[in-house]
Amino acid sequence: MCGTQVARSWRHSVPPPHPGRRPAPRPARRPHPPGCLHLPDLCHPTTRSPAVTLDVVPAPRHVGAPPPGPGADLAAGGDVVAPRAWWPAVNAVLREIEAGTGGVLRLHESSPTAPADPLLRVEQVAEVPGLTAACGPEAVLAEGYALEVSGGRVLATASTAVGAAHALQTLRQLLDPAAFRRAGRGPAVAGPVSVLDAPRHGWRGLMLDVARHWHGVRWTYDLIDALALHKLNVLHLHLTDDQGWRLQVDAFPRLTEVGAWRRETLVGYRFSDTFDGRPHGGFYTKADIADIVAYAADRGITVVPEIDMPGHMLAAIASYPEWGTTGAQLEVLTRWARTHNVLDLSEATVAAMKTILDEVVELFPSPYIHIGGDECPRTEWVESPRVQQLIAERGLADEDELQHWFTRQLGVHLASRGRRLLGWDEILNGRLPADATVMAWRSEDEARAALALGHDIVVANQEHLYLDYKQSRDAREPLGPRIFAHYLTDLREVYEYEWLSDLPAEQRARVLGAQVCLWTEFISSREKAEYMIFPRTCAFAERVWNGAVDDFDTFLPRLTTHLARLEARQIAFRGLDGPTQGQSDTWWGVEAEAPPRLSLSSDDSPAQQQ
């Protein structure tokens, strides 16, 4: 993916594109509360007593007066009673509490023979009493819960296992941050509290680009744990791109034998001539994915796979040259840029893509399968007699219609497998299947266009929700002061972004939610990734859960406490006062030797603007 550098004032002109996205007009700021998701109430106020403050992120929607009596000492251990079907979700949090407190929590099935007075009781109910009144009629009640700590005991009430897990994550945050250590033995008393809570949005996600830089399988589990702590429920994996293919596909083994590896990596911005000379690669095996999907499900998280096509497919074409328009043997891209190399969309290639999606569907139970669809150059299609013949034979007007035809083919195929097509907002310009969902990244204009056509959307606005942008103008900030000077999204920006705030009710219902996105061209390690993800994802988690009930200055003290939890978990977050000495080193030399203003000409070659 390629970007354009434009000299400008950040606040008053068009934003530059992400290195992986084209420029898009900056939407006007709107002062009203954000637009609703799938079942959230965007305008219902959170009823939280100003006298009651919990250092919990995201803040619960309703906190009542503390009940009388002592809190609960989890370090002392004790019995836990919960429905047997909920044990995987409950256990996922209990084991974390045990590790951090040293208390032994003995899990029992809810039954007449269960302990009568357990330390922690998890109750299943058809509807949590008072939840709708506290959180609004459009809250996602299925993920809601009630939590009460009083008299030395804990009661968590929910209608689903996911809701129960959210209750236990809140309980966990009531403990001292030392209880978040892997083998902590700190204070572990949860004070008296009464909480009613449910999210406003059903899609609360983070996208991780594992194609540009591969960070290994182990970190995926750690990231899932961090998402669960913040009550996020979608991990979107960008599995394929020009620079790497990261998923085992049995039908096409060369995708990982060849496509998962590049011989070296560019050091610097996209027109640098310096390379590191080291092979880079890796991929998820099918066994890896099965374990990750199950691990995430136990923590209330859906893993959404993305196979980006028909552009951003050079790693695949390098593996199978017959899928390309020229048939030439190419190599996996070593630069940070888009290429002209796209799928030829012949019948054989389309059939191959459907076969890949069939294996993806077998691996990922997600109802949504992301097919990318963004930034597909037309040059090779225009120049290829074979592709031009296909366009004519299919009765299509031009290359744009060819991509839209392909998107519809994939949509119909996924529907036949019981799944819904999801794609970046470039898929809009065509007769999409009615159930196609649009991930709106370029601006709110594309989001509104999708809604006007009757499609569900997920907000992933590049200006406010892309985490590879710099976090401040501090000269110590990684990524280089020159090239990325105008790619800036700070903590306050994320916290205060109210998307699509003026939608009519019938359109609000089709806003499923939102996600932050981390593209990894310049992010070569998990430490760098964590630095870019946190604490901005903490702010996003609050916005997408409850609408950011506090103003930003009130949020900061709670965030300060929360960062102590992340520190205990050894997450390499960016501190509120800027990068540490170890974090401030420039990454990948991206400030060096690049023109201050770059654009793409029609043939994607570098061009100087005047």
C-alpha positions in Angstrom: 0.0 0.0 0.0 1.3 3.4 -0.8 0.8 6.9 0.6 1.1 10.5 -0.3 2.9 13.2 1.8 1.3 16.5 1.8 2.5 19.6 3.7 -0.4 21.0 5.7 -1.8 22.0 9.0 -3.2 18.9 10.6 -6.4 20.4 11.9 -7.5 22.4 8.9 -6.8 20.6 5.7 -7.2 17.3 4.0 -5.4 14.4 5.8 -2.6 12.5 4.1 -3.3 8.9 3.5 -2.1 6.1 5.6 0.9 4.4 4.0 -1.5 1.7 3.2 -4.4 3.8 2.0 -5.1 6.6 -0.5 -5.9 10.2 0.6 -9.5 10.9 1.7 -11.2 14.2 2.5 -11.4 15.0 6.2 -15.0 14.9 7.5 -16.3 17.8 9.4 -16.3 17.4 13.1 -19.8 17.0 14.5 -20.5 17.9 18.1 -23.3 15.4 18.8 -23.1 11.9 20.4 -22.0 9.2 18.0 -24.1 7.0 15.8 -25.4 3.7 17.1 -24.4 0.2 16.4 -26.3 -2.8 15.9 -28.0 -2.6 19.3 -26.5 0.3 21.1 -28.1 3.4 22.4 -26.1 6.3 21.2 -28.1 9.0 22.8 -29.1 7.4 26.1 -27.0 8.9 28.8 -24.9 6.8 31.0 -26.3 7.0 34.5 -23.2 7.0 36.7 -23.3 8.8 40.0 -20.7 11.6 40.0 -20.0 10.6 43.6 -19.0 7.1 42.7 -15.8 6.6 40.7 -14.3 3.3 39.7 -10.8 3.1 38.1 -12.1 0.8 35.5 -11.5 1.1 31.7 -13.9 1.1 29.9 -16.0 2.8 32.6 -19.3 0.9 33.4 -22.5 2.4 32.2 -24.1 2.6 35.6 -22.4 2.5 39.0 -24.7 2.6 42.0 -24.0 3.5 45.6 -21.7 1.0 47.2 -23.6 -1.7 49.2 -22.9 -2.0 52.9 -20.5 -4.4 54.3 -16.9 -5.4 53.4 -15.5 -6.2 50.0 -14.3 -9.6 48.9 -10.7 -10.9 49.4 -9.9 -12.9 46.3 -6.4 -13.7 47.5 -7.9 -15.8 50.3 -9.5 -18.0 47.6 -12.7 -19.8 47.8 -15.5 -21.5 46.0 -16.9 -20.3 42.6 -20.3 -21.5 41.4 -21.2 -21.0 37.7 -23.3 -22.7 35.0 -21.3 -25.6 33.5 -21.7 -24.4 29.9 -20.1 -21.1 30.9 -17.0 -22.7 32.4 -14.6 -21.9 29.5 -15.4 -18.2 29.6 -15.4 -18.0 33.4 -12.3 -20.0 33.7 -10.4 -17.8 31.3 -10.7 -14.9 33.8 -10.5 -16.9 37.0 -7.1 -18.3 36.0 -5.8 -14.8 35.5 -7.1 -13.8 38.9 -5.6 -16.8 40.5 -2.2 -16.1 38.9 -2.2 -12.5 40.1 -3.5 -13.0 43.6 -2.3 -16.5 44.7 -5.8 -17.3 45.7 -7.2 -20.7 44.7 -10.7 -20.4 43.2 -12.5 -23.8 43.1 -15.1 -23.9 40.3 -18.4 -25.8 40.9 -21.3 -26.4 38.7 -24.5 -24.6 39.5 -26.7 -27.3 41.1 -28.5 -28.1 44.4 -25.3 -29.7 45.7 -23.1 -26.7 45.0 -21.6 -24.8 47.9 -24.4 -22.6 49.5 -22.2 -19.6 50.3 -19.5 -19.3 47.7 -17.0 -16.5 47.4 -18.2 -15.9 43.9 -21.5 -16.8 42.3 -22.2 -16.5 38.6 -25.9 -16.6 37.9 -27.5 -17.1 34.5 -30.8 -15.2 34.0 -33.0 -14.6 30.9 -32.7 -10.9 31.4 -30.5 -9.0 33.9 -32.9 -7.0 36.1 -32.6 -3.2 35.6 -30.1 -3.5 32.7 -32.3 -1.8 30.0 -33.2 1.0 32.3 -29.6 1.6 33.3 -28.0 1.3 29.8 -30.8 2.2 27.4 -33.2 0.1 25.3 -30.7 -0.3 22.4 -27.8 -1.5 24.5 -26.3 -4.9 23.5 -28.0 -6.7 26.3 -26.6 -10.1 25.4 -23.2 -8.8 26.6 -24.5 -7.0 29.6 -24.1 -7.9 33.3 -24.7 -7.0 36.8 -21.9 -7.1 39.4 -22.3 -6.7 43.1 -19.6 -7.0 45.7 -20.8 -6.9 49.3 -20.6 -8.8 52.6 -17.3 -10.4 51.5 -19.0 -12.1 48.5 -19.3 -11.5 44.8 -22.4 -12.0 42.6 -22.2 -11.7 38.8 -25.4 -11.9 36.9 -25.7 -12.2 33.1 -27.7 -13.8 30.3 -24.7 -15.1 28.4 -21.3 -16.5 29.1 -19.8 -13.4 27.4 -21.7 -11.1 29.7 -20.4 -13.1 32.7 -16.8 -12.8 31.4 -17.3 -9.0 31.1 -18.5 -8.9 34.8 -15.3 -10.8 35.9 -13.1 -8.5 33.9 -14.6 -5.6 35.8 -14.1 -7.5 39.1 -10.5 -8.0 38.1 -10.0 -4.3 37.6 -11.3 -3.6 41.1 -8.1 -5.2 42.4 -4.8 -3.6 43.0 -2.7 -3.3 39.7 -0.2 -5.7 41.3 -2.8 -8.4 40.9 -2.2 -8.2 37.1 1.3 -9.6 37.4 1.8 -13.2 36.1 2.7 -14.3 39.6 1.5 -11.4 41.7 0.9 -11.6 45.4 -0.4 -8.1 45.9 -3.5 -6.8 47.7 -6.6 -8.5 46.2 -9.6 -7.1 47.9 -12.4 -5.9 45.7 -14.3 -3.1 47.5 -18.1 -3.0 47.8 -19.6 -2.0 44.4 -22.9 -2.3 42.5 -22.6 -2.2 38.7 -25.0 -2.5 35.8 -23.2 -2.5 32.4 -23.7 -3.3 28.8 -22.0 -2.1 25.6 -23.4 0.4 23.1 -21.8 -1.3 20.1 -21.8 -5.0 19.1 -18.6 -4.6 17.0 -15.6 -3.4 19.1 -12.5 -4.4 17.3 -8.9 -4.1 16.5 -7.3 -4.9 13.1 -3.7 -6.2 13.1 -1.7 -6.3 9.8 0.4 -9.5 10.1 1.3 -9.5 6.4 3.8 -6.6 6.4 5.5 -7.8 9.6 5.1 -11.2 11.2 5.2 -11.0 15.0 4.8 -14.7 15.7 2.0 -16.9 17.0 2.6 -16.4 20.7 2.0 -12.7 20.7 -1.4 -13.3 19.1 -2.5 -14.9 22.4 -1.2 -12.1 24.4 -3.0 -9.6 22.2 -6.2 -11.5 22.7 -5.8 -11.3 26.4 -5.3 -7.5 26.2 -8.4 -7.1 24.0 -10.5 -9.1 26.5 -9.3 -7.0 29.4 -10.7 -3.9 27.4 -13.9 -5.8 26.6 -13.2 -5.6 22.8 -14.7 -8.5 20.9 -13.3 -8.6 17.4 -9.7 -9.3 16.3 -9.5 -8.7 12.5 -6.4 -10.3 11.0 -5.1 -8.8 7.8 -3.5 -12.1 6.7 -2.3 -11.4 3.1 -0.7 -8.6 1.2 1.9 -7.9 -1.4 4.7 -8.4 1.2 3.5 -11.7 2.7 0.9 -14.5 2.9 0.3 -15.7 6.5 -2.2 -18.5 6.3 -1.7 -22.2 5.5 -3.9 -23.3 2.6 -3.8 -27.0 1.8 -5.0 -26.7 -1.8 -2.2 -24.2 -2.6 0.9 -25.1 -0.5 3.2 -22.6 -2.4 1.3 -19.7 -0.7 3.3 -20.4 2.4 6.3 -22.1 0.8 6.9 -19.0 -1.3 4.4 -16.3 -0.4 5.1 -16.3 3.3 8.7 -15.2 2.8 10.4 -12.2 1.4 14.1 -12.1 0.8 14.7 -8.7 2.5 12.8 -5.7 3.7 13.0 -2.0 2.8 14.6 0.2 5.5 13.0 3.6 5.3 10.1 5.2 3.4 8.8 3.7 0.2 11.3 5.3 -2.2 14.4 4.5 -0.1 17.1 2.3 -1.7 18.3 0.7 1.5 17.3 -2.9 2.5 18.1 -4.9 5.5 19.4 -8.0 3.6 17.5 -10.4 5.9 14.8 -12.8 4.9 11.5 -12.2 6.7 8.4 -14.3 7.0 6.2 -16.8 8.9 2.6 -17.9 8.8 -0.2 -19.5 10.9 -0.7 -23.2 10.4 -4.2 -24.5 10.4 -3.5 -25.9 13.9 -2.4 -22.5 15.0 -5.6 -20.9 13.8 -7.8 -23.6 15.4 -6.1 -22.9 18.8 -6.3 -19.1 18.4 -9.9 -19.1 17.4 -10.9 -21.3 20.3 -8.8 -19.2 22.7 -10.4 -16.0 21.5 -13.9 -17.5 21.7 -13.4 -18.4 25.3 -12.7 -14.7 25.9 -15.7 -13.4 23.9 -13.7 -12.5 20.9 -14.4 -13.3 17.2 -11.4 -13.6 14.9 -12.3 -12.1 11.5 -10.0 -13.2 8.7 -9.1 -11.0 5.7 -7.8 -12.3 2.4 -7.2 -9.1 0.5 -8.1 -9.3 -3.3 -8.0 -8.7 -6.2 -5.2 -6.2 -5.5 -2.6 -6.5 -2.8 -2.0 -10.0 -4.1 1.6 -10.0 -5.2 2.7 -12.6 -2.5 0.0 -15.0 -4.0 1.0 -14.2 -7.6 4.6 -14.9 -6.8 3.5 -18.3 -5.5 1.2 -19.0 -8.5 2.2 -16.8 -11.5 -0.8 -18.2 -13.5 -3.1 -16.1 -11.3 -1.5 -12.9 -12.5 -2.2 -11.1 -15.7 1.2 -11.6 -17.3 2.1 -15.1 -16.1 5.6 -13.8 -15.2 7.5 -15.2 -12.2 7.6 -12.4 -9.6 8.9 -12.2 -6.1 7.2 -11.2 -2.8 7.4 -7.5 -2.5 10.3 -6.1 -0.5 9.1 -2.5 -0.5 6.3 -0.6 1.2 4.1 0.2 -1.8 1.3 -1.0 -4.0 2.2 -2.8 -7.2 0.4 -3.1 -10.5 0.3 -6.9 -10.1 -3.3 -8.0 -9.6 -5.3 -11.1 -10.2 -6.3 -11.7 -13.8 -9.9 -12.8 -12.7 -10.0 -15.6 -15.2 -12.4 -18.4 -14.4 -9.5 -20.5 -13.2 -8.3 -17.8 -10.9 -11.7 -17.0 -9.5 -12.2 -20.7 -8.8 -8.9 -20.7 -6.9 -10.0 -17.8 -4.8 -13.2 -19.5 -4.0 -11.3 -22.6 -3.0 -9.1 -20.5 -0.6 -12.2 -19.0 0.9 -13.7 -22.5 1.4 -10.6 -23.3 3.6 -10.9 -20.0 5.4 -14.5 -20.7 6.2 -13.6 -24.1 7.6 -11.0 -22.4 9.9 -12.9 -19.3 11.1 -16.4 -19.5 12.4 -16.8 -15.8 12.1 -20.0 -14.8 10.3 -18.0 -12.2 8.4 -15.2 -13.0 5.9 -13.2 -10.0 4.8 -12.2 -10.0 1.1 -10.3 -6.7 1.1 -11.2 -5.1 -2.2 -9.2 -1.9 -1.6 -6.7 -0.1 -3.8 -6.8 -2.3 -6.8 -4.8 -0.8 -9.7 -6.3 -1.1 -13.2 -3.1 -0.8 -15.3 -2.6 -4.5 -16.0 -6.2 -5.1 -16.8 -6.2 -2.2 -19.3 -3.0 -3.5 -20.9 -4.0 -7.1 -21.0 -5.8 -8.4 -24.2 -6.8 -11.5 -22.3 -8.5 -9.4 -19.5 -10.1 -7.1 -22.0 -11.6 -10.1 -23.7 -13.0 -11.3 -20.4 -14.6 -7.9 -19.8 -16.3 -8.1 -23.2 -17.4 -11.8 -22.8 -19.0 -11.0 -19.4 -20.8 -8.0 -20.8 -19.0 -5.6 -18.5 -18.4 -1.9 -19.3 -14.9 -1.5 -18.0 -12.3 -2.5 -15.5 -14.3 -1.0 -12.6 -17.2 -3.3 -13.4 -14.7 -6.2 -13.6 -13.8 -5.8 -10.0 -17.4 -5.4 -8.9 -18.3 -8.5 -10.8 -15.6 -10.4 -8.9 -16.8 -9.0 -5.6 -20.3 -10.2 -6.3 -19.0 -13.6 -7.2 -17.3 -13.9 -3.8 -20.4 -12.6 -2.1 -22.6 -15.2 -3.6 -20.0 -17.9 -2.8 -19.7 -16.9 0.8 -23.5 -16.7 1.2 -23.7 -20.3 -0.1 -21.4 -21.2 2.8 -23.6 -19.3 5.3 -21.2 -16.3 5.6 -21.4 -12.6 4.9 -18.9 -10.7 2.7 -17.1 -7.8 4.4 -14.8 -5.5 2.5 -13.1 -2.1 2.6 -15.2 0.8 1.3 -13.9 0.6 -2.3 -16.3 -2.4 -2.8 -19.2 0.1 -2.7 -19.0 1.1 -6.4 -21.0 -1.9 -7.7 -24.1 -3.9 -7.3 -23.1 -5.5 -4.0 -25.0 -8.4 -2.5 -27.6 -6.9 -0.1 -26.0 -8.5 2.9 -22.5 -7.2 2.2 -21.0 -5.2 5.0 -18.7 -2.2 4.3 -15.7 -1.3 6.4 -15.6 2.4 6.0 -11.9 3.6 6.3 -11.5 6.6 3.9 -13.9 9.0 5.5 -17.4 9.3 6.8 -18.6 10.1 3.3 -18.1 6.4 2.3 -19.8 5.3 5.5 -22.9 7.4 4.7 -22.9 6.2 1.1 -22.9 2.6 2.3 -25.7 3.3 4.7 -27.8 5.1 2.0 -27.5 1.9 -0.1 -28.8 -0.2 2.8 -25.6 -1.9 3.9 -24.3 -2.5 7.4 -21.1 -0.8 8.1 -18.1 -0.9 10.5 -16.4 2.4 11.2 -12.6 2.3 10.7 -11.9 5.9 9.9 -8.3 6.4 9.0 -8.0 9.8 10.4 -9.1 9.0 13.9 -8.7 5.2 14.3 -5.5 4.2 12.5 -2.9 3.4 15.1 0.2 3.5 12.9 -0.1 7.3 12.9 2.2 9.2 15.3 0.9 9.9 18.7 2.3 13.4 19.2 4.5 16.0 17.7 7.2 15.3 20.3 10.6 15.1 18.5 11.2 11.9 20.5 8.2 10.1 18.9 9.2 7.1 16.9 8.6 6.8 13.1 10.6 9.9 12.2 9.7 13.6 12.5 9.9 14.3 8.8 7.9 11.7 6.8 5.2 11.2 9.3 4.9 14.7 10.6 1.3 14.9 9.3 0.2 11.4 10.2 -0.9 12.2 13.7 -3.7 10.8 15.9 -3.2 11.4 19.6 -4.9 9.9 22.6 -7.5 12.7 22.9 -8.3 12.4 19.2 -9.3 8.8 19.6 -11.2 9.4 22.8 -13.2 12.3 21.5 -14.0 10.9 18.0 -17.8 10.6 17.8 -18.6 8.9 14.5 -21.7 9.5 12.4 -23.4 11.4 15.2 -26.3 12.7 13.2 -27.7 9.6 11.6 -31.5 8.9 11.6 -32.6 6.0 13.7 -33.1 3.6 10.7 -29.5 4.1 9.7 -28.0 4.0 13.2 -29.2 0.4 13.5 -26.9 -0.6 10.6 -23.7 0.8 12.2 -22.4 -2.4 13.7 -19.6 -0.6 15.6 -16.1 0.4 15.0 -12.5 -0.7 15.2 -9.0 0.6 15.4 -6.4 -0.5 12.8 -2.7 -1.1 13.0 -0.8 -1.4 9.7 2.7 -2.7 10.3 5.0 -1.5 7.5 7.3 0.2 10.1 6.4 -1.9 13.1 8.8 -4.8 13.2 8.4 -6.1 16.8 5.7 -6.7 19.3 7.1 -4.0 21.5 6.7 -1.5 18.7 3.2 -2.8 18.1 2.2 -2.5 21.7 3.6 1.1 21.8 1.3 2.0 18.9 -1.7 0.2 20.2 -1.7 1.3 23.8 -3.0 3.5 25.4 -4.9 4.7 22.3 -6.9 1.5 22.3 -7.8 2.1 25.9 -9.4 5.3 24.9 -11.1 3.6 21.9 -12.4 0.8 24.1 -14.2 3.3 26.3 -15.6 5.2 23.4 -17.0 2.1 21.7 -18.2 0.6 24.9 -20.0 3.5 26.6 -19.6 6.5 24.4 -16.8 8.0 26.5 -19.0 9.1 29.4 -16.3 11.3 31.0 -14.6 14.2 29.4 -11.0 13.6 28.4 -9.5 15.2 31.5 -11.6 13.1 33.8 -10.6 10.0 31.8 -6.9 10.6 32.3 -6.7 9.7 36.1 -8.5 6.5 35.5 -6.2 5.7 32.6 -3.2 6.4 34.8 -4.3 3.6 37.1 -5.1 1.4 34.2 -1.6 1.8 32.7 -0.2 0.4 35.9 -2.2 -2.8 35.1 -0.7 -2.8 31.6 2.8 -2.3 33.1 2.2 -5.3 35.4 1.3 -7.3 32.3 4.6 -6.2 30.7 2.8 -4.4 27.8 5.1 -1.9 26.2 2.6 1.0 26.1 3.4 4.6 25.4 3.5 6.6 28.6 1.3 9.7 28.9 4.3 11.9 29.1 5.8 10.5 25.9 8.2 7.7 24.8 10.9 6.5 27.2 14.5 6.6 26.1 14.3 3.1 24.8 11.1 3.8 22.9 12.3 7.0 21.2 14.7 5.5 18.7 13.6 6.1 15.1 12.2 3.0 13.6 13.4 1.8 10.2 15.1 5.1 9.3 11.9 6.5 7.9 12.9 10.1 8.4 15.8 9.8 6.1 16.3 10.7 2.4 12.6 10.9 1.4 11.1 13.8 -0.5 9.0 16.0 1.8 6.0 15.9 -0.6 5.2 12.8 -2.6 2.3 11.7 -4.7 1.5 8.9 -7.1 1.4 9.5 -10.8 -1.1 7.5 -12.9 1.4 4.7 -13.3 2.2 4.6 -9.6 5.8 5.8 -10.0 7.2 8.4 -7.6 6.5 12.0 -8.7 7.5 15.3 -7.2 4.8 17.8 -6.7 5.4 21.4 -7.5 
